[in-house]
Amino acid sequence: MEVLLQGLGSTGFFASRAFLPAFVSALILRLGPHLPWLADTDLVRAVAGAPGWFTAWPTIALLGLLAAAEIAASKSTDARALLDQFDHWLKPALAVLTYLGIASVTDVEFVQQTIKKAGFVDWLPALAIGGATFWLGALRNELMDLLTDADEDDDAGVQGLISWAEDLWSVAGPILLVLFPLVMLALVGLTTCALYLLRKRAEKQEEANKVACASCGAPTYRCALCCARCGAAVAEPADIGFFGTSLERPARDRGAHAYRLAEKKRCPACATRLEERLPRQRCSACARELHSDPAFTEAYLAAVRARLPQVLAVCAVCSLVPIAGLLPGVIYYRLALVAPFRRYIPRGRSLAMKWGLRVLFMVLVAIQWIPAVGGIVVPIMALVNYAAWRGLFLSTLREPGPAPSPVAA
């Protein structure tokens, strides 16, 4: 029963990471008997003197390497997007393997009987743990997708903070689960309920962001300039915020509003979120092709360029504060000058550009603490970023786009 409680409690950790909780769990079982604060727990006492495949050093070393790679990948938005394609299946698989690994050193007879019989009932505990991890992982991914839609490249750093918090949860969680199994089981349950309620709230907000078209009655985003179905103009479109969500106030300028929608990777007509990382793409709702009109592209570039004086002034003030002023300055120029271009760059090119700029920035950051000289570091970083990403955006834009299609009326 204790092993089952451990397995059910671990589903909360495996919903965040695949290899890290497995590595920590195997390490606890291997070293626990030699640690005073873990040696007296029931689970570790059952493991003492009975090493199995899960607690063998080769297994621990392999899990450690995979966990390190997983942590490194989760700190890059591009690598994280790639990892999300298959970790949905890795997490429940590793949760089941960890459960069987713990059982193999605590209840050898149970595992042997399970393998020999191979009956459905014997596998129910493992299937329950895998299924719970799969559901929790899907719930977590849905909420992370909402953050990605709002800030795809994590220019504000929110996804990065969540990633570090999940690393901490995946390391400390298994330890606390051994020390306080019932408390951690209750905490995982409360976390699950909180995630479920957050998802329901997000669904309601998404629906609340739509209103019926005055012409055809089709659901239309409040920040849209026209209906995706019939093309009728929205009388008073809502303004959009820093992360591309609809605000309560109306848009001040319909012309500028179209560029703001495109900047947030939304269709400049019907406000549907654009799916591809390409400057020229067709809206899935109204079939309008983005940047097919050179005049629109020129106005879009001008709208971003007009922010340069204000952004550079703010960055200069931030740069005058050694170390502490660096982060807010970088976040600000990334959101204002880089994000409007980087959102439309394919991930392979985006990753190459990031690493290409990183060496230069490491040098600049190293001198940011020097008085007077440090005051120009963040503005230089902003200018270099703006020029590099704008240039890459334009070169990508010149490449052949999608085939022409009829434009909605």
C-alpha positions in Angstrom: 0.0 0.0 0.0 2.8 2.4 0.8 4.4 1.9 -2.6 1.0 2.7 -4.2 0.7 5.9 -2.2 4.2 6.8 -3.3 3.2 6.2 -6.9 0.0 8.2 -6.7 1.8 11.1 -5.0 4.6 11.1 -7.6 2.1 11.8 -10.4 2.2 15.5 -9.6 6.0 15.6 -10.1 6.0 13.6 -13.3 3.3 16.0 -14.8 6.1 18.7 -14.7 9.2 16.7 -15.7 9.8 13.2 -17.0 13.4 12.2 -16.0 14.1 14.5 -13.1 11.7 12.9 -10.6 12.8 9.4 -11.6 16.4 10.4 -11.1 15.7 11.9 -7.6 13.6 8.9 -6.6 16.3 6.4 -7.6 18.9 8.4 -5.8 16.8 8.6 -2.6 16.3 4.8 -2.6 20.1 4.2 -3.2 21.4 6.8 -0.7 18.5 7.0 1.7 19.7 4.2 4.1 22.9 6.3 4.7 21.1 9.6 5.4 19.9 10.0 9.0 16.8 12.1 8.0 15.7 9.5 5.4 16.9 6.2 7.0 14.1 6.0 9.5 11.3 6.3 6.9 9.3 3.1 6.1 10.1 3.2 2.4 13.8 3.6 2.8 13.9 0.9 5.5 12.3 -1.5 3.1 14.9 -0.8 0.5 18.0 -1.2 2.7 20.0 -4.2 1.7 17.9 -5.0 -1.3 19.3 -3.2 -4.4 17.4 -3.7 -7.7 17.7 -2.5 -11.3 16.1 0.8 -10.5 18.7 1.7 -7.8 21.8 0.4 -9.7 24.4 3.0 -10.4 24.3 2.6 -14.2 20.5 3.3 -14.1 21.0 6.3 -11.8 23.8 7.7 -14.0 21.6 7.3 -17.1 18.7 9.0 -15.5 21.0 11.8 -14.2 22.2 12.5 -17.7 18.7 12.5 -19.2 17.5 14.8 -16.3 20.3 17.2 -17.0 19.5 17.3 -20.7 15.8 17.8 -19.8 16.6 20.8 -17.5 18.8 22.4 -20.2 16.1 21.9 -22.9 13.4 23.4 -20.6 15.4 26.7 -20.3 15.2 27.4 -24.1 11.8 28.4 -25.6 12.7 26.7 -28.9 14.0 23.5 -27.3 11.1 23.5 -24.9 8.7 23.6 -27.9 10.4 20.6 -29.4 10.4 18.7 -26.1 6.7 19.3 -25.7 6.1 17.3 -28.8 6.9 14.0 -27.1 7.2 14.5 -23.3 3.4 14.0 -23.0 4.1 10.3 -23.5 7.5 10.2 -21.7 6.1 11.5 -18.4 3.5 8.6 -17.8 6.0 6.1 -19.1 8.7 7.2 -16.6 6.1 7.4 -13.8 5.1 3.8 -14.4 8.8 2.7 -14.6 9.6 4.5 -11.3 6.6 2.9 -9.6 7.7 -0.6 -10.8 11.3 0.3 -9.8 10.3 1.2 -6.3 8.2 -1.9 -6.1 11.1 -4.1 -7.3 13.2 -3.2 -4.3 10.4 -3.1 -1.7 8.1 -6.0 -2.8 10.0 -8.4 -5.0 7.3 -11.0 -4.7 4.7 -8.6 -6.0 6.7 -7.7 -9.1 7.5 -11.3 -9.8 3.9 -12.3 -9.6 2.8 -9.4 -11.8 5.3 -10.3 -14.5 4.4 -14.0 -14.4 0.6 -13.5 -14.5 0.6 -10.4 -16.7 -3.1 -10.1 -15.9 -5.0 -6.8 -16.3 -5.8 -6.6 -12.6 -2.2 -6.9 -11.6 -1.3 -4.0 -13.8 -4.1 -1.7 -12.5 -1.9 0.2 -10.0 0.7 1.0 -12.7 -1.9 1.9 -15.2 -3.7 4.2 -12.7 -0.4 6.0 -12.1 0.4 6.3 -15.8 -3.1 7.5 -16.6 -3.1 10.1 -13.8 0.2 11.4 -14.9 -1.0 11.6 -18.5 -4.1 13.6 -17.5 -2.2 15.9 -15.2 0.5 16.4 -17.8 -2.2 17.3 -20.4 -3.8 19.8 -17.9 -0.4 21.4 -17.3 0.4 21.6 -21.0 -2.9 23.3 -21.7 -2.2 26.1 -19.2 1.4 26.5 -20.5 0.0 26.8 -24.0 -2.1 29.8 -22.9 1.1 31.4 -21.7 2.9 30.5 -24.9 0.0 32.1 -27.0 0.4 35.3 -25.0 4.2 35.4 -25.1 5.5 32.8 -27.5 9.2 33.5 -27.0 9.0 34.2 -23.3 10.2 37.8 -23.6 8.7 38.6 -20.2 10.5 35.6 -18.6 7.3 34.2 -17.0 7.7 30.8 -18.5 11.3 30.7 -17.5 10.4 31.3 -13.8 7.7 28.6 -14.0 10.3 26.3 -15.5 12.7 26.8 -12.6 9.8 26.4 -10.1 9.0 23.0 -11.8 12.6 21.9 -11.5 12.5 22.7 -7.7 9.1 20.9 -7.4 10.5 17.8 -9.2 13.6 17.7 -6.9 12.1 18.5 -3.5 8.8 16.8 -4.1 10.0 13.2 -4.1 12.0 13.8 -0.9 9.0 15.3 0.9 6.9 12.4 -0.4 9.2 10.0 1.4 9.1 12.0 4.6 5.4 13.0 4.6 3.6 10.7 2.1 0.0 11.6 3.2 0.7 15.4 3.3 2.3 15.3 -0.1 -0.6 13.2 -1.5 -3.0 15.8 -0.2 -0.9 18.6 -1.7 -0.8 16.9 -5.1 -4.6 16.7 -4.9 -5.0 20.3 -4.1 -2.6 21.3 -6.9 -4.6 19.2 -9.3 -7.8 20.9 -8.3 -6.2 24.3 -8.7 -4.9 23.5 -12.2 -8.4 22.2 -13.2 -10.1 25.4 -12.0 -7.5 27.6 -13.7 -8.2 25.7 -17.0 -12.0 26.2 -16.6 -11.4 29.9 -15.9 -9.2 30.3 -19.0 -11.9 28.6 -21.1 -14.6 31.0 -19.8 -12.3 34.0 -20.5 -11.6 32.9 -24.0 -15.4 32.6 -24.7 -16.0 36.0 -23.0 -13.5 37.5 -25.5 -16.0 36.8 -28.3 -19.2 38.6 -29.2 -21.8 37.9 -31.9 -21.2 39.6 -35.2 -23.8 42.3 -35.7 -24.2 41.2 -39.3 -24.2 37.4 -39.3 -24.1 36.5 -35.6 -20.8 34.5 -35.8 -18.6 34.5 -32.7 -16.1 37.3 -33.1 -13.1 38.4 -31.0 -13.8 41.7 -29.3 -10.5 43.1 -30.5 -11.2 42.1 -34.1 -11.6 44.7 -36.9 -14.0 42.6 -38.9 -15.9 39.3 -38.7 -14.0 36.2 -39.9 -17.1 34.7 -41.5 -18.8 37.6 -43.4 -16.1 40.3 -43.3 -18.4 42.9 -41.7 -16.6 45.7 -39.9 -16.7 45.7 -36.1 -18.1 49.0 -35.0 -15.9 49.5 -31.9 -13.0 47.0 -31.6 -11.5 46.5 -28.2 -7.9 47.5 -27.6 -5.3 44.8 -26.8 -2.8 44.6 -24.0 0.9 44.0 -23.8 0.4 40.2 -24.2 -2.3 40.4 -27.0 -5.4 39.9 -24.9 -8.5 42.0 -25.3 -8.9 45.0 -22.9 -12.1 46.7 -21.7 -11.3 50.0 -23.5 -11.8 50.5 -27.2 -9.0 50.8 -29.7 -7.8 54.4 -30.1 -6.8 54.2 -33.8 -8.3 51.5 -36.2 -5.3 51.8 -38.5 -2.7 51.4 -35.8 -4.8 48.6 -34.2 -4.2 46.4 -37.2 -0.4 46.6 -36.7 -0.8 45.9 -33.0 -2.8 42.8 -33.8 -0.1 41.6 -36.2 2.6 42.4 -33.6 0.9 40.1 -31.2 0.8 37.4 -33.9 -2.9 37.8 -34.5 -4.7 38.3 -37.8 -4.9 42.0 -38.4 -8.4 41.6 -39.6 -10.3 39.0 -37.5 -7.8 38.8 -34.6 -7.5 35.0 -34.9 -4.2 33.8 -33.5 -1.7 32.9 -36.2 -0.2 29.4 -36.0 3.0 29.5 -38.1 6.3 31.2 -37.4 6.4 32.9 -40.8 5.9 36.5 -41.7 3.8 35.5 -44.7 1.0 33.2 -43.8 -2.7 32.8 -44.3 -5.2 33.2 -41.4 -7.0 30.0 -40.7 -10.3 31.8 -40.1 -10.7 34.5 -42.7 -8.0 33.3 -45.2 -6.4 36.8 -45.3 -2.6 36.6 -46.1 -0.4 38.5 -43.7 2.2 40.9 -45.3 0.9 40.3 -48.8 0.6 44.1 -49.1 3.9 46.0 -49.2 2.2 49.1 -47.8 1.1 47.2 -44.7 4.6 45.8 -44.2 6.2 49.2 -44.4 3.7 50.7 -41.9 4.3 47.7 -39.6 8.0 48.3 -39.7 7.5 52.0 -39.1 5.2 51.4 -36.1 8.0 49.3 -34.4 10.7 51.8 -35.4 8.8 54.7 -33.8 9.3 53.1 -30.4 13.1 53.3 -30.6 13.6 56.7 -28.9 11.4 55.8 -25.9 12.8 52.3 -25.6 16.4 53.5 -25.7 15.7 56.2 -23.1 14.2 53.7 -20.7 17.0 51.2 -21.3 19.6 53.9 -20.6 18.0 54.6 -17.2 17.9 50.9 -16.4 21.5 50.5 -17.5 22.6 53.1 -15.0 21.7 50.7 -12.2 24.4 48.1 -12.0 23.2 44.4 -12.3 19.7 45.1 -11.0 18.7 47.3 -13.9 19.9 44.8 -16.5 16.9 42.4 -16.3 14.0 44.9 -16.6 15.8 46.7 -19.4 16.3 43.5 -21.4 12.7 42.4 -20.9 11.4 45.8 -22.0 13.3 46.1 -25.2 12.6 42.4 -26.1 8.9 43.0 -25.7 8.8 46.3 -27.5 11.4 45.9 -30.3 12.3 42.2 -30.7 9.1 40.3 -30.2 7.2 41.9 -33.2 9.9 40.3 -35.5 11.0 37.2 -33.6 7.5 35.8 -33.4 7.6 35.3 -37.2 11.0 33.7 -37.5 11.2 29.8 -37.8 12.6 28.2 -34.7 15.8 26.9 -36.3 16.8 30.4 -37.4 15.6 31.9 -34.2 17.8 29.6 -32.2 20.8 30.3 -34.4 20.3 34.1 -34.0 20.0 33.9 -30.2 23.3 32.0 -29.9 24.9 34.3 -32.4 24.0 37.3 -30.2 24.7 35.7 -26.9 28.6 35.9 -27.1 28.4 39.7 -27.7 26.0 40.2 -24.9 28.1 38.3 -22.4 30.9 40.7 -23.0 28.6 43.7 -22.6 27.0 42.4 -19.4 30.5 41.9 -18.0 31.2 45.7 -18.2 27.7 46.8 -17.2 28.7 47.4 -13.6 31.4 49.9 -14.6 30.2 53.5 -13.9 29.4 55.7 -16.9 30.3 52.9 -19.4 27.5 50.7 -18.0 25.0 53.4 -18.9 25.2 52.6 -22.6 25.3 48.8 -22.3 21.5 48.0 -22.4 20.8 50.6 -25.1 23.5 49.0 -27.3 22.0 45.6 -26.6 18.6 47.0 -27.6 19.9 48.5 -30.9 21.8 45.4 -31.9 18.8 43.2 -31.1 16.4 45.4 -33.0 18.7 45.6 -36.1 19.5 41.8 -36.1 15.9 40.6 -35.7 14.5 43.2 -38.1 17.0 42.1 -40.7 16.2 38.4 -40.2 12.4 39.3 -40.4 12.9 41.0 -43.8 15.1 38.3 -45.2 12.5 35.7 -44.2 9.7 37.9 -45.7 11.4 37.9 -49.1 11.2 34.2 -49.4 8.2 32.7 -51.3 5.0 32.7 -49.3 1.9 30.5 -49.4 0.0 30.2 -52.7 -2.6 32.9 -53.2 -6.2 32.2 -52.0 -9.5 34.0 -52.2 -9.7 36.8 -49.6 -12.8 36.9 -47.4 -15.2 39.6 -48.3 
